[in-house]
């Protein structure tokens, strides 16, 4: 399984508040190391990797998570709690 977290970087260079909260929730539960990759959706840059992933998966708001299982199936989560409940609780 490969998990990509897409976070938003605002025009002023700061992270979005919800992205920071999602990262903290994962860290507080000892799950942050289970995120394989962090990709940035840069506000005002439609060519940034996170913006492209959002467009590809029909997601307009960060944070979101793209989970690819070992069989190549992809699932998108827009809720960190749902990701934790459905994918990270062993």
mmCIF file as gemmi writes it, N, C-alpha and C atoms, coordinates in Angstrom:
data_model
loop_
_atom_site.group_PDB
_atom_site.id
_atom_site.type_symbol
_atom_site.label_atom_id
_atom_site.label_alt_id
_atom_site.label_comp_id
_atom_site.label_asym_id
_atom_site.label_entity_id
_atom_site.label_seq_id
_atom_site.pdbx_PDB_ins_code
_atom_site.Cartn_x
_atom_site.Cartn_y
_atom_site.Cartn_z
_atom_site.occupancy
_atom_site.B_iso_or_equiv
_atom_site.pdbx_formal_charge
_atom_site.auth_seq_id
_atom_site.auth_asym_id
_atom_site.pdbx_PDB_model_num
ATOM 1 N N . UNK Axp A 1 ? 0.839 -1.174 0 1 0 ? 1 A 1
ATOM 2 C CA . UNK Axp A 1 ? 0 0 0 1 0 ? 1 A 1
ATOM 3 C C . UNK Axp A 1 ? 0.892 1.247 0 1 0 ? 1 A 1
ATOM 4 N N . UNK Axp A 2 ? 0.471 2.234 -0.775 1 0 ? 2 A 1
ATOM 5 C CA . UNK Axp A 2 ? 1.195 3.503 -0.853 1 0 ? 2 A 1
ATOM 6 C C . UNK Axp A 2 ? 0.193 4.621 -0.569 1 0 ? 2 A 1
ATOM 7 N N . UNK Axp A 3 ? 0.518 5.459 0.427 1 0 ? 3 A 1
ATOM 8 C CA . UNK Axp A 3 ? -0.375 6.551 0.813 1 0 ? 3 A 1
ATOM 9 C C . UNK Axp A 3 ? 0.306 7.879 0.522 1 0 ? 3 A 1
ATOM 10 N N . UNK Axp A 4 ? -0.377 8.7 -0.274 1 0 ? 4 A 1
ATOM 11 C CA . UNK Axp A 4 ? 0.088 10.051 -0.574 1 0 ? 4 A 1
ATOM 12 C C . UNK Axp A 4 ? -0.843 11.034 0.112 1 0 ? 4 A 1
ATOM 13 N N . UNK Axp A 5 ? -0.267 11.942 0.875 1 0 ? 5 A 1
ATOM 14 C CA . UNK Axp A 5 ? -1.03 13.017 1.509 1 0 ? 5 A 1
ATOM 15 C C . UNK Axp A 5 ? -0.828 14.274 0.681 1 0 ? 5 A 1
ATOM 16 N N . UNK Axp A 6 ? -1.929 14.912 0.321 1 0 ? 6 A 1
ATOM 17 C CA . UNK Axp A 6 ? -1.858 16.17 -0.414 1 0 ? 6 A 1
ATOM 18 C C . UNK Axp A 6 ? -2.19 17.298 0.554 1 0 ? 6 A 1
ATOM 19 N N . UNK Axp A 7 ? -1.233 18.198 0.704 1 0 ? 7 A 1
ATOM 20 C CA . UNK Axp A 7 ? -1.395 19.347 1.59 1 0 ? 7 A 1
ATOM 21 C C . UNK Axp A 7 ? -1.393 20.627 0.752 1 0 ? 7 A 1
ATOM 22 N N . UNK Axp A 8 ? -2.046 21.65 1.256 1 0 ? 8 A 1
ATOM 23 C CA . UNK Axp A 8 ? -2.13 22.921 0.545 1 0 ? 8 A 1
ATOM 24 C C . UNK Axp A 8 ? -1.156 23.929 1.141 1 0 ? 8 A 1
ATOM 25 N N . UNK Axp A 9 ? -0.433 24.599 0.255 1 0 ? 9 A 1
ATOM 26 C CA . UNK Axp A 9 ? 0.427 25.708 0.663 1 0 ? 9 A 1
ATOM 27 C C . UNK Axp A 9 ? -0.214 26.987 0.142 1 0 ? 9 A 1
ATOM 28 N N . UNK Axp A 10 ? -0.529 27.89 1.066 1 0 ? 10 A 1
ATOM 29 C CA . UNK Axp A 10 ? -1.21 29.132 0.714 1 0 ? 10 A 1
ATOM 30 C C . UNK Axp A 10 ? -0.251 30.112 0.053 1 0 ? 10 A 1
ATOM 31 N N . UNK Axp A 11 ? -0.822 31.163 -0.527 1 0 ? 11 A 1
ATOM 32 C CA . UNK Axp A 11 ? -0.028 32.167 -1.245 1 0 ? 11 A 1
ATOM 33 C C . UNK Axp A 11 ? 1.066 32.777 -0.381 1 0 ? 11 A 1
ATOM 34 N N . UNK Axp A 12 ? 0.803 32.918 0.915 1 0 ? 12 A 1
ATOM 35 C CA . UNK Axp A 12 ? 1.802 33.517 1.813 1 0 ? 12 A 1
ATOM 36 C C . UNK Axp A 12 ? 2.88 32.52 2.242 1 0 ? 12 A 1
ATOM 37 N N . UNK Axp A 13 ? 2.79 31.287 1.742 1 0 ? 13 A 1
ATOM 38 C CA . UNK Axp A 13 ? 3.802 30.278 2.052 1 0 ? 13 A 1
ATOM 39 C C . UNK Axp A 13 ? 3.465 29.388 3.233 1 0 ? 13 A 1
ATOM 40 N N . UNK Axp A 14 ? 2.382 29.689 3.935 1 0 ? 14 A 1
ATOM 41 C CA . UNK Axp A 14 ? 2.008 28.883 5.091 1 0 ? 14 A 1
ATOM 42 C C . UNK Axp A 14 ? 1.162 27.683 4.667 1 0 ? 14 A 1
ATOM 43 N N . UNK Axp A 15 ? 1.122 26.675 5.537 1 0 ? 15 A 1
ATOM 44 C CA . UNK Axp A 15 ? 0.283 25.504 5.312 1 0 ? 15 A 1
ATOM 45 C C . UNK Axp A 15 ? -1.153 25.858 5.696 1 0 ? 15 A 1
ATOM 46 N N . UNK Axp A 16 ? -2.114 25.206 5.054 1 0 ? 16 A 1
ATOM 47 C CA . UNK Axp A 16 ? -3.505 25.437 5.443 1 0 ? 16 A 1
ATOM 48 C C . UNK Axp A 16 ? -3.726 24.854 6.844 1 0 ? 16 A 1
ATOM 49 N N . UNK Axp A 17 ? -4.659 25.454 7.562 1 0 ? 17 A 1
ATOM 50 C CA . UNK Axp A 17 ? -4.937 25.068 8.951 1 0 ? 17 A 1
ATOM 51 C C . UNK Axp A 17 ? -5.382 23.611 9.04 1 0 ? 17 A 1
ATOM 52 N N . UNK Axp A 18 ? -6.288 23.187 8.143 1 0 ? 18 A 1
ATOM 53 C CA . UNK Axp A 18 ? -6.778 21.802 8.18 1 0 ? 18 A 1
ATOM 54 C C . UNK Axp A 18 ? -5.664 20.8 7.893 1 0 ? 18 A 1
ATOM 55 N N . UNK Axp A 19 ? -4.72 21.178 7.026 1 0 ? 19 A 1
ATOM 56 C CA . UNK Axp A 19 ? -3.597 20.285 6.714 1 0 ? 19 A 1
ATOM 57 C C . UNK Axp A 19 ? -2.718 20.088 7.942 1 0 ? 19 A 1
ATOM 58 N N . UNK Axp A 20 ? -2.483 21.176 8.66 1 0 ? 20 A 1
ATOM 59 C CA . UNK Axp A 20 ? -1.693 21.102 9.894 1 0 ? 20 A 1
ATOM 60 C C . UNK Axp A 20 ? -2.398 20.223 10.92 1 0 ? 20 A 1
ATOM 61 N N . UNK Axp A 21 ? -3.714 20.395 11.05 1 0 ? 21 A 1
ATOM 62 C CA . UNK Axp A 21 ? -4.483 19.587 12 1 0 ? 21 A 1
ATOM 63 C C . UNK Axp A 21 ? -4.448 18.108 11.628 1 0 ? 21 A 1
ATOM 64 N N . UNK Axp A 22 ? -4.576 17.802 10.346 1 0 ? 22 A 1
ATOM 65 C CA . UNK Axp A 22 ? -4.543 16.406 9.9 1 0 ? 22 A 1
ATOM 66 C C . UNK Axp A 22 ? -3.195 15.776 10.212 1 0 ? 22 A 1
ATOM 67 N N . UNK Axp A 23 ? -2.12 16.504 9.949 1 0 ? 23 A 1
ATOM 68 C CA . UNK Axp A 23 ? -0.769 15.999 10.256 1 0 ? 23 A 1
ATOM 69 C C . UNK Axp A 23 ? -0.611 15.751 11.744 1 0 ? 23 A 1
ATOM 70 N N . UNK Axp A 24 ? -1.148 16.662 12.564 1 0 ? 24 A 1
ATOM 71 C CA . UNK Axp A 24 ? -1.057 16.502 14.017 1 0 ? 24 A 1
ATOM 72 C C . UNK Axp A 24 ? -1.842 15.293 14.494 1 0 ? 24 A 1
ATOM 73 N N . UNK Axp A 25 ? -3.022 15.069 13.896 1 0 ? 25 A 1
ATOM 74 C CA . UNK Axp A 25 ? -3.812 13.891 14.28 1 0 ? 25 A 1
ATOM 75 C C . UNK Axp A 25 ? -3.055 12.61 13.973 1 0 ? 25 A 1
ATOM 76 N N . UNK Axp A 26 ? -2.44 12.554 12.802 1 0 ? 26 A 1
ATOM 77 C CA . UNK Axp A 26 ? -1.655 11.37 12.436 1 0 ? 26 A 1
ATOM 78 C C . UNK Axp A 26 ? -0.455 11.199 13.362 1 0 ? 26 A 1
ATOM 79 N N . UNK Axp A 27 ? 0.236 12.299 13.65 1 0 ? 27 A 1
ATOM 80 C CA . UNK Axp A 27 ? 1.406 12.237 14.528 1 0 ? 27 A 1
ATOM 81 C C . UNK Axp A 27 ? 1.017 11.813 15.94 1 0 ? 27 A 1
ATOM 82 N N . UNK Axp A 28 ? -0.068 12.379 16.467 1 0 ? 28 A 1
ATOM 83 C CA . UNK Axp A 28 ? -0.514 12.053 17.827 1 0 ? 28 A 1
ATOM 84 C C . UNK Axp A 28 ? -0.873 10.583 17.978 1 0 ? 28 A 1
ATOM 85 N N . UNK Axp A 29 ? -1.284 9.946 16.9 1 0 ? 29 A 1
ATOM 86 C CA . UNK Axp A 29 ? -1.649 8.525 16.932 1 0 ? 29 A 1
ATOM 87 C C . UNK Axp A 29 ? -0.493 7.627 16.51 1 0 ? 29 A 1
ATOM 88 N N . UNK Axp A 30 ? 0.668 8.221 16.243 1 0 ? 30 A 1
ATOM 89 C CA . UNK Axp A 30 ? 1.827 7.435 15.828 1 0 ? 30 A 1
ATOM 90 C C . UNK Axp A 30 ? 1.688 6.883 14.424 1 0 ? 30 A 1
ATOM 91 N N . UNK Axp A 31 ? 0.919 7.562 13.572 1 0 ? 31 A 1
ATOM 92 C CA . UNK Axp A 31 ? 0.642 7.054 12.23 1 0 ? 31 A 1
ATOM 93 C C . UNK Axp A 31 ? 1.287 7.871 11.125 1 0 ? 31 A 1
ATOM 94 N N . UNK Axp A 32 ? 1.935 8.97 11.461 1 0 ? 32 A 1
ATOM 95 C CA . UNK Axp A 32 ? 2.501 9.843 10.436 1 0 ? 32 A 1
ATOM 96 C C . UNK Axp A 32 ? 3.542 9.121 9.586 1 0 ? 32 A 1
ATOM 97 N N . UNK Axp A 33 ? 4.271 8.211 10.19 1 0 ? 33 A 1
ATOM 98 C CA . UNK Axp A 33 ? 5.288 7.48 9.433 1 0 ? 33 A 1
ATOM 99 C C . UNK Axp A 33 ? 4.68 6.506 8.424 1 0 ? 33 A 1
ATOM 100 N N . UNK Axp A 34 ? 3.373 6.262 8.506 1 0 ? 34 A 1
ATOM 101 C CA . UNK Axp A 34 ? 2.692 5.392 7.542 1 0 ? 34 A 1
ATOM 102 C C . UNK Axp A 34 ? 2.322 6.141 6.249 1 0 ? 34 A 1
ATOM 103 N N . UNK Axp A 35 ? 2.502 7.475 6.269 1 0 ? 35 A 1
ATOM 104 C CA . UNK Axp A 35 ? 2.275 8.265 5.061 1 0 ? 35 A 1
ATOM 105 C C . UNK Axp A 35 ? 3.563 8.188 4.244 1 0 ? 35 A 1
ATOM 106 N N . UNK Axp A 36 ? 3.475 7.658 3.038 1 0 ? 36 A 1
ATOM 107 C CA . UNK Axp A 36 ? 4.657 7.418 2.219 1 0 ? 36 A 1
ATOM 108 C C . UNK Axp A 36 ? 5.178 8.665 1.522 1 0 ? 36 A 1
ATOM 109 N N . UNK Axp A 37 ? 4.274 9.592 1.227 1 0 ? 37 A 1
ATOM 110 C CA . UNK Axp A 37 ? 4.67 10.739 0.423 1 0 ? 37 A 1
ATOM 111 C C . UNK Axp A 37 ? 3.744 11.912 0.74 1 0 ? 37 A 1
ATOM 112 N N . UNK Axp A 38 ? 4.313 13.118 0.789 1 0 ? 38 A 1
ATOM 113 C CA . UNK Axp A 38 ? 3.531 14.343 0.938 1 0 ? 38 A 1
ATOM 114 C C . UNK Axp A 38 ? 3.735 15.163 -0.326 1 0 ? 38 A 1
ATOM 115 N N . UNK Axp A 39 ? 2.621 15.566 -0.919 1 0 ? 39 A 1
ATOM 116 C CA . UNK Axp A 39 ? 2.641 16.348 -2.156 1 0 ? 39 A 1
ATOM 117 C C . UNK Axp A 39 ? 1.929 17.663 -1.866 1 0 ? 39 A 1
ATOM 118 N N . UNK Axp A 40 ? 2.45 18.737 -2.434 1 0 ? 40 A 1
ATOM 119 C CA . UNK Axp A 40 ? 1.899 20.066 -2.169 1 0 ? 40 A 1
ATOM 120 C C . UNK Axp A 40 ? 1.006 20.547 -3.293 1 0 ? 40 A 1
ATOM 121 N N . UNK Axp A 41 ? -0.161 21.045 -2.903 1 0 ? 41 A 1
ATOM 122 C CA . UNK Axp A 41 ? -1.053 21.787 -3.794 1 0 ? 41 A 1
ATOM 123 C C . UNK Axp A 41 ? -0.784 23.254 -3.484 1 0 ? 41 A 1
ATOM 124 N N . UNK Axp A 42 ? -0.096 23.917 -4.379 1 0 ? 42 A 1
ATOM 125 C CA . UNK Axp A 42 ? 0.313 25.304 -4.138 1 0 ? 42 A 1
ATOM 126 C C . UNK Axp A 42 ? -0.76 26.236 -4.7 1 0 ? 42 A 1
ATOM 127 N N . UNK Axp A 43 ? -1.308 27.04 -3.803 1 0 ? 43 A 1
ATOM 128 C CA . UNK Axp A 43 ? -2.343 27.989 -4.202 1 0 ? 43 A 1
ATOM 129 C C . UNK Axp A 43 ? -1.832 28.883 -5.333 1 0 ? 43 A 1
ATOM 130 N N . UNK Axp A 44 ? -2.613 28.998 -6.382 1 0 ? 44 A 1
ATOM 131 C CA . UNK Axp A 44 ? -2.23 29.83 -7.511 1 0 ? 44 A 1
ATOM 132 C C . UNK Axp A 44 ? -1.326 29.15 -8.523 1 0 ? 44 A 1
ATOM 133 N N . UNK Axp A 45 ? -0.966 27.881 -8.284 1 0 ? 45 A 1
ATOM 134 C CA . UNK Axp A 45 ? -0.101 27.15 -9.211 1 0 ? 45 A 1
ATOM 135 C C . UNK Axp A 45 ? -0.799 25.865 -9.656 1 0 ? 45 A 1
ATOM 136 N N . UNK Axp A 46 ? -1.575 25.939 -10.733 1 0 ? 46 A 1
ATOM 137 C CA . UNK Axp A 46 ? -2.313 24.756 -11.178 1 0 ? 46 A 1
ATOM 138 C C . UNK Axp A 46 ? -1.41 23.619 -11.655 1 0 ? 46 A 1
ATOM 139 N N . UNK Axp A 47 ? -0.13 23.894 -11.846 1 0 ? 47 A 1
ATOM 140 C CA . UNK Axp A 47 ? 0.806 22.855 -12.281 1 0 ? 47 A 1
ATOM 141 C C . UNK Axp A 47 ? 1.507 22.16 -11.117 1 0 ? 47 A 1
ATOM 142 N N . UNK Axp A 48 ? 1.248 22.6 -9.882 1 0 ? 48 A 1
ATOM 143 C CA . UNK Axp A 48 ? 1.881 21.939 -8.737 1 0 ? 48 A 1
ATOM 144 C C . UNK Axp A 48 ? 1.341 20.518 -8.626 1 0 ? 48 A 1
ATOM 145 N N . UNK Axp A 49 ? 2.169 19.596 -8.146 1 0 ? 49 A 1
ATOM 146 C CA . UNK Axp A 49 ? 1.769 18.178 -8.105 1 0 ? 49 A 1
ATOM 147 C C . UNK Axp A 49 ? 0.45 17.929 -7.357 1 0 ? 49 A 1
ATOM 148 N N . UNK Axp A 50 ? 0.234 18.617 -6.264 1 0 ? 50 A 1
ATOM 149 C CA . UNK Axp A 50 ? -1 18.417 -5.502 1 0 ? 50 A 1
ATOM 150 C C . UNK Axp A 50 ? -2.225 18.911 -6.232 1 0 ? 50 A 1
ATOM 151 N N . UNK Axp A 51 ? -2.082 20.033 -6.95 1 0 ? 51 A 1
ATOM 152 C CA . UNK Axp A 51 ? -3.206 20.549 -7.743 1 0 ? 51 A 1
ATOM 153 C C . UNK Axp A 51 ? -3.551 19.578 -8.859 1 0 ? 51 A 1
ATOM 154 N N . UNK Axp A 52 ? -2.532 18.998 -9.479 1 0 ? 52 A 1
ATOM 155 C CA . UNK Axp A 52 ? -2.771 18.021 -10.545 1 0 ? 52 A 1
ATOM 156 C C . UNK Axp A 52 ? -3.47 16.772 -10.004 1 0 ? 52 A 1
ATOM 157 N N . UNK Axp A 53 ? -3.037 16.295 -8.823 1 0 ? 53 A 1
ATOM 158 C CA . UNK Axp A 53 ? -3.696 15.132 -8.224 1 0 ? 53 A 1
ATOM 159 C C . UNK Axp A 53 ? -5.146 15.448 -7.881 1 0 ? 53 A 1
ATOM 160 N N . UNK Axp A 54 ? -5.382 16.647 -7.361 1 0 ? 54 A 1
ATOM 161 C CA . UNK Axp A 54 ? -6.742 17.055 -7.041 1 0 ? 54 A 1
ATOM 162 C C . UNK Axp A 54 ? -7.628 17.049 -8.279 1 0 ? 54 A 1
ATOM 163 N N . UNK Axp A 55 ? -7.105 17.583 -9.371 1 0 ? 55 A 1
ATOM 164 C CA . UNK Axp A 55 ? -7.857 17.601 -10.622 1 0 ? 55 A 1
ATOM 165 C C . UNK Axp A 55 ? -8.105 16.178 -11.124 1 0 ? 55 A 1
ATOM 166 N N . UNK Axp A 56 ? -7.082 15.354 -11.045 1 0 ? 56 A 1
ATOM 167 C CA . UNK Axp A 56 ? -7.194 13.968 -11.518 1 0 ? 56 A 1
ATOM 168 C C . UNK Axp A 56 ? -8.267 13.192 -10.765 1 0 ? 56 A 1
ATOM 169 N N . UNK Axp A 57 ? -8.384 13.459 -9.453 1 0 ? 57 A 1
ATOM 170 C CA . UNK Axp A 57 ? -9.313 12.691 -8.614 1 0 ? 57 A 1
ATOM 171 C C . UNK Axp A 57 ? -10.584 13.454 -8.268 1 0 ? 57 A 1
ATOM 172 N N . UNK Axp A 58 ? -10.752 14.649 -8.819 1 0 ? 58 A 1
ATOM 173 C CA . UNK Axp A 58 ? -11.969 15.419 -8.578 1 0 ? 58 A 1
ATOM 174 C C . UNK Axp A 58 ? -12.093 15.961 -7.17 1 0 ? 58 A 1
ATOM 175 N N . UNK Axp A 59 ? -10.961 16.289 -6.553 1 0 ? 59 A 1
ATOM 176 C CA . UNK Axp A 59 ? -10.961 16.812 -5.188 1 0 ? 59 A 1
ATOM 177 C C . UNK Axp A 59 ? -10.527 18.276 -5.232 1 0 ? 59 A 1
ATOM 178 N N . UNK Axp A 60 ? -11.302 19.138 -4.577 1 0 ? 60 A 1
ATOM 179 C CA . UNK Axp A 60 ? -11.017 20.565 -4.62 1 0 ? 60 A 1
ATOM 180 C C . UNK Axp A 60 ? -10.386 21.107 -3.349 1 0 ? 60 A 1
ATOM 181 N N . UNK Axp A 61 ? -10.456 20.356 -2.254 1 0 ? 61 A 1
ATOM 182 C CA . UNK Axp A 61 ? -9.953 20.854 -0.971 1 0 ? 61 A 1
ATOM 183 C C . UNK Axp A 61 ? -8.91 19.925 -0.374 1 0 ? 61 A 1
ATOM 184 N N . UNK Axp A 62 ? -7.892 20.517 0.185 1 0 ? 62 A 1
ATOM 185 C CA . UNK Axp A 62 ? -6.867 19.773 0.906 1 0 ? 62 A 1
ATOM 186 C C . UNK Axp A 62 ? -7.165 19.888 2.398 1 0 ? 62 A 1
ATOM 187 N N . UNK Axp A 63 ? -6.698 18.948 3.193 1 0 ? 63 A 1
ATOM 188 C CA . UNK Axp A 63 ? -5.896 17.806 2.805 1 0 ? 63 A 1
ATOM 189 C C . UNK Axp A 63 ? -6.764 16.673 2.249 1 0 ? 63 A 1
ATOM 190 N N . UNK Axp A 64 ? -6.122 15.859 1.436 1 0 ? 64 A 1
ATOM 191 C CA . UNK Axp A 64 ? -6.743 14.613 1.021 1 0 ? 64 A 1
ATOM 192 C C . UNK Axp A 64 ? -5.641 13.577 0.833 1 0 ? 64 A 1
ATOM 193 N N . UNK Axp A 65 ? -6.06 12.333 0.765 1 0 ? 65 A 1
ATOM 194 C CA . UNK Axp A 65 ? -5.123 11.214 0.745 1 0 ? 65 A 1
ATOM 195 C C . UNK Axp A 65 ? -5.46 10.303 -0.428 1 0 ? 65 A 1
ATOM 196 N N . UNK Axp A 66 ? -4.439 9.893 -1.165 1 0 ? 66 A 1
ATOM 197 C CA . UNK Axp A 66 ? -4.602 8.952 -2.261 1 0 ? 66 A 1
ATOM 198 C C . UNK Axp A 66 ? -3.937 7.651 -1.825 1 0 ? 66 A 1
ATOM 199 N N . UNK Axp A 67 ? -4.727 6.606 -1.726 1 0 ? 67 A 1
ATOM 200 C CA . UNK Axp A 67 ? -4.24 5.306 -1.26 1 0 ? 67 A 1
ATOM 201 C C . UNK Axp A 67 ? -4.269 4.337 -2.433 1 0 ? 67 A 1
ATOM 202 N N . UNK Axp A 68 ? -3.106 3.801 -2.756 1 0 ? 68 A 1
ATOM 203 C CA . UNK Axp A 68 ? -3.023 2.784 -3.807 1 0 ? 68 A 1
ATOM 204 C C . UNK Axp A 68 ? -2.662 1.462 -3.139 1 0 ? 68 A 1
ATOM 205 N N . UNK Axp A 69 ? -3.527 0.479 -3.313 1 0 ? 69 A 1
ATOM 206 C CA . UNK Axp A 69 ? -3.253 -0.819 -2.686 1 0 ? 69 A 1
ATOM 207 C C . UNK Axp A 69 ? -2.293 -1.627 -3.552 1 0 ? 69 A 1
ATOM 208 N N . UNK Axp A 70 ? -1.901 -2.766 -3.045 1 0 ? 70 A 1
ATOM 209 C CA . UNK Axp A 70 ? -0.9 -3.595 -3.723 1 0 ? 70 A 1
ATOM 210 C C . UNK Axp A 70 ? -1.385 -4.122 -5.071 1 0 ? 70 A 1
ATOM 211 N N . UNK Axp A 71 ? -2.696 -4.125 -5.278 1 0 ? 71 A 1
ATOM 212 C CA . UNK Axp A 71 ? -3.246 -4.576 -6.548 1 0 ? 71 A 1
ATOM 213 C C . UNK Axp A 71 ? -3.418 -3.453 -7.564 1 0 ? 71 A 1
ATOM 214 N N . UNK Axp A 72 ? -3.011 -2.242 -7.173 1 0 ? 72 A 1
ATOM 215 C CA . UNK Axp A 72 ? -3.097 -1.11 -8.088 1 0 ? 72 A 1
ATOM 216 C C . UNK Axp A 72 ? -4.403 -0.334 -8.011 1 0 ? 72 A 1
ATOM 217 N N . UNK Axp A 73 ? -5.3 -0.748 -7.126 1 0 ? 73 A 1
ATOM 218 C CA . UNK Axp A 73 ? -6.56 -0.022 -6.953 1 0 ? 73 A 1
ATOM 219 C C . UNK Axp A 73 ? -6.301 1.251 -6.152 1 0 ? 73 A 1
ATOM 220 N N . UNK Axp A 74 ? -6.987 2.339 -6.534 1 0 ? 74 A 1
ATOM 221 C CA . UNK Axp A 74 ? -6.797 3.63 -5.881 1 0 ? 74 A 1
ATOM 222 C C . UNK Axp A 74 ? -8.078 4.06 -5.199 1 0 ? 74 A 1
ATOM 223 N N . UNK Axp A 75 ? -7.913 4.586 -3.981 1 0 ? 75 A 1
ATOM 224 C CA . UNK Axp A 75 ? -9.037 5.134 -3.246 1 0 ? 75 A 1
ATOM 225 C C . UNK Axp A 75 ? -8.615 6.494 -2.696 1 0 ? 75 A 1
ATOM 226 N N . UNK Axp A 76 ? -9.524 7.463 -2.739 1 0 ? 76 A 1
ATOM 227 C CA . UNK Axp A 76 ? -9.233 8.814 -2.269 1 0 ? 76 A 1
ATOM 228 C C . UNK Axp A 76 ? -10.026 9.065 -0.985 1 0 ? 76 A 1
ATOM 229 N N . UNK Axp A 77 ? -9.346 9.632 0.007 1 0 ? 77 A 1
ATOM 230 C CA . UNK Axp A 77 ? -9.97 9.987 1.276 1 0 ? 77 A 1
ATOM 231 C C . UNK Axp A 77 ? -9.852 11.485 1.478 1 0 ? 77 A 1
ATOM 232 N N . UNK Axp A 78 ? -10.967 12.132 1.774 1 0 ? 78 A 1
ATOM 233 C CA . UNK Axp A 78 ? -10.946 13.561 2.067 1 0 ? 78 A 1
ATOM 234 C C . UNK Axp A 78 ? -11.034 13.823 3.565 1 0 ? 78 A 1
ATOM 235 N N . UNK Axp A 79 ? -11.1 12.76 4.341 1 0 ? 79 A 1
ATOM 236 C CA . UNK Axp A 79 ? -11.173 12.849 5.802 1 0 ? 79 A 1
ATOM 237 C C . UNK Axp A 79 ? -10.037 12.044 6.422 1 0 ? 79 A 1
ATOM 238 N N . UNK Axp A 80 ? -9.24 12.702 7.253 1 0 ? 80 A 1
ATOM 239 C CA . UNK Axp A 80 ? -8.141 11.993 7.916 1 0 ? 80 A 1
ATOM 240 C C . UNK Axp A 80 ? -8.685 10.922 8.859 1 0 ? 80 A 1
ATOM 241 N N . UNK Axp A 81 ? -9.809 11.202 9.517 1 0 ? 81 A 1
ATOM 242 C CA . UNK Axp A 81 ? -10.362 10.22 10.442 1 0 ? 81 A 1
ATOM 243 C C . UNK Axp A 81 ? -10.867 8.977 9.697 1 0 ? 81 A 1
ATOM 244 N N . UNK Axp A 82 ? -11.45 9.17 8.537 1 0 ? 82 A 1
ATOM 245 C CA . UNK Axp A 82 ? -11.899 8.019 7.742 1 0 ? 82 A 1
ATOM 246 C C . UNK Axp A 82 ? -10.697 7.21 7.252 1 0 ? 82 A 1
ATOM 247 N N . UNK Axp A 83 ? -9.639 7.902 6.838 1 0 ? 83 A 1
ATOM 248 C CA . UNK Axp A 83 ? -8.411 7.212 6.429 1 0 ? 83 A 1
ATOM 249 C C . UNK Axp A 83 ? -7.882 6.364 7.579 1 0 ? 83 A 1
ATOM 250 N N . UNK Axp A 84 ? -7.813 6.94 8.757 1 0 ? 84 A 1
ATOM 251 C CA . UNK Axp A 84 ? -7.317 6.228 9.929 1 0 ? 84 A 1
ATOM 252 C C . UNK Axp A 84 ? -8.188 5.004 10.216 1 0 ? 84 A 1
ATOM 253 N N . UNK Axp A 85 ? -9.487 5.213 10.221 1 0 ? 85 A 1
ATOM 254 C CA . UNK Axp A 85 ? -10.432 4.143 10.55 1 0 ? 85 A 1
ATOM 255 C C . UNK Axp A 85 ? -10.395 3.003 9.516 1 0 ? 85 A 1
ATOM 256 N N . UNK Axp A 86 ? -10.327 3.366 8.231 1 0 ? 86 A 1
ATOM 257 C CA . UNK Axp A 86 ? -10.463 2.348 7.19 1 0 ? 86 A 1
ATOM 258 C C . UNK Axp A 86 ? -9.14 1.762 6.701 1 0 ? 86 A 1
ATOM 259 N N . UNK Axp A 87 ? -8.034 2.482 6.862 1 0 ? 87 A 1
ATOM 260 C CA . UNK Axp A 87 ? -6.776 2.01 6.286 1 0 ? 87 A 1
ATOM 261 C C . UNK Axp A 87 ? -5.637 1.838 7.295 1 0 ? 87 A 1
ATOM 262 N N . UNK Axp A 88 ? -5.637 2.606 8.364 1 0 ? 88 A 1
ATOM 263 C CA . UNK Axp A 88 ? -4.458 2.622 9.234 1 0 ? 88 A 1
ATOM 264 C C . UNK Axp A 88 ? -4.628 1.899 10.555 1 0 ? 88 A 1
ATOM 265 N N . UNK Axp A 89 ? -5.841 1.508 10.886 1 0 ? 89 A 1
ATOM 266 C CA . UNK Axp A 89 ? -6.046 0.734 12.106 1 0 ? 89 A 1
ATOM 267 C C . UNK Axp A 89 ? -5.84 -0.736 11.801 1 0 ? 89 A 1
ATOM 268 N N . UNK Axp A 90 ? -4.769 -1.281 12.315 1 0 ? 90 A 1
ATOM 269 C CA . UNK Axp A 90 ? -4.43 -2.686 12.027 1 0 ? 90 A 1
ATOM 270 C C . UNK Axp A 90 ? -5.165 -3.644 12.935 1 0 ? 90 A 1
